[in-house]
Each structure stands twice: as C-alpha cells, then as structure tokens.
Amino acid sequence: MDVPADRGDARQAPMVRVTRIDGLPAALEVLALRRGRPVLVLVGGAAGMADESRELLRALLAEAVLPLLDRRGAAVVDGGTDSGVMQVIGRARAAAGHRFSLVGVAAEGTVDAGSGQGVPGGHAVALEPHHTHFVLVPGSAWGDESPWLGHVAEAIAGSGPVLTVVVNGGEITLDDVSRSLSRRRPVLVLAGTGRAADAIAGVHSKRATDPRAAAISASPLTCIVDVTDHAGVAAVLDEALSR
C-alpha cells in the first residue's frame, strides 16, 4: 500500500513511499501531481561530476531548458539527491522561480528522508531541498531506483511524451539509458559533460568503449547535442516534448 512518508525535516515537499508499480497512480494522487503532460527524465552524474560540467549544465538549464519546461507545462523526474545533476537543476529552478514539477525518485535505503529511522552503515545522503515532490521506492543500493524513474515518468505522462536526457554519469547512467531505449523512449545525450555522456557521444572514439555506450549511440532513438549548443538542445527538447 502506498502511504505518505514521514517528513521530520524542514523540507515541506510532498513525499510518498511506493512498493508496487501498480500503486503509482494512487501515489500521484497523494502527491497531487497532475498527469497527462510531457516528462523529462534527467539521468547522469552525482558525486563524480566535475565542477566544469556542473557549470556547463547550469548555464544550459538557465538559458534554454528550464523556461521551455515551464512553457510546455512539463515535469522533470530525477534521482532526487542533493548532488550532481539533481542538485544543479534543483538550485537552478529555485533561483529563477520556475514552476514546473521536479520529482525526485530515490531508493529509500540510500537517502535521509527525515524519518529518524537512519540507514544501516550511516551512508544515507540528503534529498535535494528544492525538489517539489519525492517518491521513495524499495532498495538499499545505488541504482535500485533506476527502473522506477521510467515508471514514475510514464505514470505522470500518461499518453504524453517522455524524453530521457543524459548528463555525465557512470555505470548506472548507462543502465538508465539502455532501459529507456528498451521502452522506446527517445534519448538526448549532452556531449561535453564527461564520462558516460561523452562515451556515448564518441568524444573519445579512438579508445575502447563500453559496448552499451556504442549501442546507445547507434540507436535511432538517440540524439547527441553538445552542451554548449543551447539553441540545438532547446530545439530537440521542444520537438520531443510537443509530440
């Protein structure tokens, strides 16, 4: 059964715990999240994201991406923790006063959700405080939330479009993207942000690459745009989110 989560900290964002995929519609009702709209799934680097990549992403979001999300009435789904791409988009949204929904999906055993119950080993990380909603899902290891990102996005979108955007990232990101493609969701890779994104983009094509990166790059559902090409990124997003 889906129940409201405890909120023992200062963050007031609505939060639910979900244990079954078929419980997501009821969970979204609890969160008062409007359904049937475009959704952007943001996947990529957390602690391993370099400062330069963070700044490139921040500039892109501020100039080209976040205003478009507001105009399209879209929602964003990500991993919800206070690190990497999730921290950058949370802070950028708050700084500019944007209104789109920003939904964090996290494995309950990896985050400090303010329940006071703690996490074995003391390895809990903080949730990003500027997200508008949180969905906590089963799991105690990084990556346990990955399958749920798409499920939550699809539950919010209904018949609306869903697009996965890749920034930086590592092994879990490659799994996220492969899963998106297996469900026929288009993928936008932001080249120049490092690690998994650049492996997919072929920035280091003369070196041996992960076969998953090669398969992702070759997919007709994958579009690769440089992170500094703000107009190009906006055009791809606008088309994908308006289908």
C-alpha positions as CSV (number, residue, x, y, z in Angstrom):
1,M,0.0,0.0,0.0
2,D,1.2,3.5,-0.8
3,V,1.4,5.7,2.2
4,P,2.6,9.3,2.9
5,A,6.2,9.3,4.1
6,D,7.2,10.8,7.4
7,R,8.7,14.3,7.0
8,G,10.8,15.1,10.0
9,D,13.0,17.8,8.5
10,A,12.5,21.3,7.3
11,R,11.7,20.3,3.7
12,Q,8.0,20.5,3.0
13,A,7.9,18.9,-0.4
14,P,5.1,16.2,-0.5
15,M,6.5,12.7,-0.3
16,V,5.2,9.2,-0.7
17,R,6.6,5.7,-0.3
18,V,5.7,3.2,-3.1
19,T,6.2,-0.5,-3.0
20,R,4.4,-1.6,-6.2
21,I,4.4,-0.2,-9.7
22,D,0.6,-0.6,-9.9
23,G,0.4,1.7,-6.9
24,L,1.9,4.7,-8.7
25,P,-1.4,6.2,-9.9
26,A,-2.7,6.4,-6.3
27,A,0.7,7.7,-5.2
28,L,0.5,10.5,-7.7
29,E,-3.0,11.4,-6.4
30,V,-1.5,11.6,-2.9
31,L,1.2,14.0,-4.2
32,A,-1.5,16.0,-6.2
33,L,0.7,15.6,-9.3
34,R,-1.1,16.4,-12.5
35,R,-0.9,13.6,-15.0
36,G,-1.1,13.7,-18.8
37,R,1.8,16.0,-19.6
38,P,5.3,15.9,-21.1
39,V,8.0,14.5,-18.8
40,L,11.8,14.9,-19.0
41,V,13.8,12.1,-17.2
42,L,17.2,13.5,-16.2
43,V,19.9,11.0,-15.6
44,G,23.6,11.3,-15.0
45,G,26.4,12.2,-12.7
46,A,26.1,12.6,-9.0
47,A,29.3,12.8,-6.8
48,G,31.5,12.1,-9.8
49,M,30.5,15.2,-11.7
50,A,33.3,17.8,-12.2
51,D,32.7,21.5,-11.5
52,E,33.2,22.4,-15.1
53,S,30.4,20.0,-16.2
54,R,28.2,21.4,-13.5
55,E,28.7,24.9,-14.7
56,L,28.0,24.0,-18.3
57,L,24.8,22.3,-17.3
58,R,23.7,25.2,-15.1
59,A,24.2,27.6,-18.0
60,L,22.3,25.4,-20.4
61,L,19.4,24.9,-17.9
62,A,19.1,28.6,-17.1
63,E,19.1,29.9,-20.7
64,A,17.5,27.2,-22.8
65,V,15.9,24.3,-20.8
66,L,14.0,25.5,-17.7
67,P,12.0,28.3,-19.4
68,L,10.9,25.7,-22.1
69,L,9.8,23.3,-19.4
70,D,7.5,26.0,-17.9
71,R,6.1,26.8,-21.3
72,R,5.3,23.2,-22.0
73,G,3.8,22.5,-18.6
74,A,6.2,19.7,-18.3
75,A,7.5,17.7,-15.3
76,V,11.1,16.5,-14.6
77,V,11.9,13.2,-12.9
78,D,15.4,12.5,-11.5
79,G,17.1,10.7,-8.6
80,G,16.3,13.5,-6.1
81,T,19.5,13.6,-4.1
82,D,21.5,16.7,-3.2
83,S,24.4,16.0,-5.6
84,G,25.4,16.3,-9.2
85,V,22.8,16.9,-11.9
86,M,20.0,16.8,-9.4
87,Q,21.5,19.5,-7.2
88,V,22.2,21.7,-10.3
89,I,18.6,21.5,-11.6
90,G,17.1,21.9,-8.1
91,R,19.1,25.1,-7.4
92,A,18.6,26.5,-10.9
93,R,14.8,26.0,-10.7
94,A,14.7,27.7,-7.3
95,A,17.0,30.6,-8.3
96,A,14.9,31.5,-11.3
97,G,11.5,30.9,-9.7
98,H,10.4,28.3,-12.3
99,R,7.1,26.5,-11.7
100,F,7.5,23.0,-13.4
101,S,7.2,20.0,-11.2
102,L,10.6,18.5,-10.2
103,V,10.1,14.9,-8.9
104,G,12.8,13.0,-7.1
105,V,12.7,9.2,-7.1
106,A,15.1,7.6,-4.6
107,A,15.7,4.2,-3.1
108,E,14.5,4.5,0.5
109,G,17.6,2.8,1.9
110,T,20.0,5.2,0.4
111,V,18.6,8.6,1.5
112,D,17.9,10.6,4.6
113,A,14.1,11.1,4.3
114,G,13.7,12.7,7.7
115,S,12.1,9.7,9.2
116,G,14.6,9.4,12.0
117,Q,15.0,5.7,11.3
118,G,18.5,6.0,9.8
119,V,20.2,3.9,7.3
120,P,22.4,0.8,8.0
121,G,26.0,1.8,7.9
122,G,25.2,5.5,8.1
123,H,25.6,6.1,4.3
124,A,22.4,8.0,3.8
125,V,22.6,11.1,1.6
126,A,20.4,14.2,1.7
127,L,17.5,14.8,-0.6
128,E,17.8,17.9,-2.7
129,P,15.7,20.5,-0.9
130,H,14.3,22.4,-3.9
131,H,12.5,19.5,-5.5
132,T,8.7,19.8,-5.5
133,H,7.8,16.1,-4.8
134,F,9.5,12.9,-3.8
135,V,8.7,9.2,-4.4
136,L,10.6,6.8,-2.2
137,V,10.9,3.3,-3.6
138,P,12.3,0.0,-2.3
139,G,16.0,-0.6,-2.2
140,S,19.2,0.0,-0.3
141,A,21.8,0.3,-3.0
142,W,22.6,2.9,-5.6
143,G,20.8,2.0,-8.8
144,D,17.8,0.3,-7.1
145,E,15.8,3.4,-8.0
146,S,16.7,3.2,-11.7
147,P,13.8,1.1,-13.0
148,W,11.4,3.3,-11.1
149,L,12.5,6.5,-12.8
150,G,10.8,5.4,-16.0
151,H,7.8,4.0,-14.3
152,V,7.2,7.3,-12.4
153,A,7.7,9.3,-15.6
154,E,5.3,7.2,-17.6
155,A,2.7,7.3,-14.8
156,I,2.9,11.1,-14.9
157,A,3.0,11.4,-18.6
158,G,0.1,9.1,-19.4
159,S,-0.2,9.4,-23.1
160,G,2.2,12.4,-23.2
161,P,5.8,12.2,-24.4
162,V,8.7,11.1,-22.2
163,L,12.3,12.1,-23.1
164,T,15.5,10.9,-21.3
165,V,18.3,13.5,-21.0
166,V,21.8,12.2,-20.2
167,V,24.4,14.4,-18.5
168,N,27.8,12.9,-17.5
169,G,27.2,9.8,-15.4
170,G,28.7,6.3,-15.0
171,E,27.6,2.7,-15.0
172,I,24.2,3.3,-13.5
173,T,23.5,6.0,-16.1
174,L,24.3,3.6,-18.9
175,D,21.8,1.2,-17.4
176,D,19.2,4.0,-17.2
177,V,19.7,4.9,-20.8
178,S,19.6,1.3,-22.0
179,R,16.4,0.8,-20.1
180,S,14.9,4.0,-21.7
181,L,15.7,2.7,-25.2
182,S,14.3,-0.7,-24.5
183,R,11.0,1.0,-23.7
184,R,11.2,3.1,-26.9
185,R,11.8,6.4,-25.1
186,P,13.9,8.9,-27.1
187,V,17.2,9.9,-25.5
188,L,19.1,13.2,-25.7
189,V,22.8,13.0,-24.8
190,L,24.6,16.2,-23.8
191,A,28.1,15.8,-25.2
192,G,30.9,17.6,-23.4
193,T,29.6,16.8,-19.9
194,G,32.1,14.0,-19.4
195,R,32.1,10.3,-18.6
196,A,29.1,8.2,-19.8
197,A,27.6,11.1,-21.9
198,D,30.9,11.6,-23.7
199,A,31.4,7.8,-24.2
200,I,28.1,7.7,-25.9
201,A,28.8,10.8,-27.9
202,G,32.0,9.3,-29.2
203,V,34.2,12.1,-27.8
204,H,36.9,9.5,-27.1
205,S,36.1,7.3,-30.0
206,K,39.7,6.3,-30.5
207,R,39.7,4.5,-27.2
208,A,37.9,1.2,-26.3
209,T,34.4,2.0,-25.2
210,D,31.7,0.2,-23.3
211,P,29.6,-1.8,-25.7
212,R,26.5,-0.4,-24.1
213,A,27.7,3.1,-25.0
214,A,28.2,2.1,-28.6
215,A,24.7,0.5,-28.8
216,I,23.2,3.6,-27.3
217,S,25.0,5.9,-29.7
218,A,23.9,3.8,-32.7
219,S,20.2,3.8,-31.7
220,P,17.9,5.8,-34.0
221,L,16.2,7.0,-30.8
222,T,19.4,8.7,-29.6
223,C,20.2,12.3,-30.4
224,I,23.5,13.8,-29.4
225,V,24.0,17.6,-29.0
226,D,26.9,19.5,-27.4
227,V,26.0,21.0,-24.1
228,T,27.2,24.4,-25.3
229,D,24.7,24.4,-28.2
230,H,21.9,25.9,-26.3
231,A,19.7,26.5,-29.4
232,G,20.2,23.0,-30.6
233,V,19.3,21.5,-27.2
234,A,16.2,23.7,-27.0
235,A,15.1,22.7,-30.5
236,V,15.4,18.9,-29.7
237,L,13.6,19.3,-26.4
238,D,10.8,21.4,-27.8
239,E,10.1,18.9,-30.6
240,A,10.3,15.8,-28.3
241,L,8.1,17.3,-25.6
242,S,5.4,18.6,-28.0
243,R,4.8,15.2,-29.7
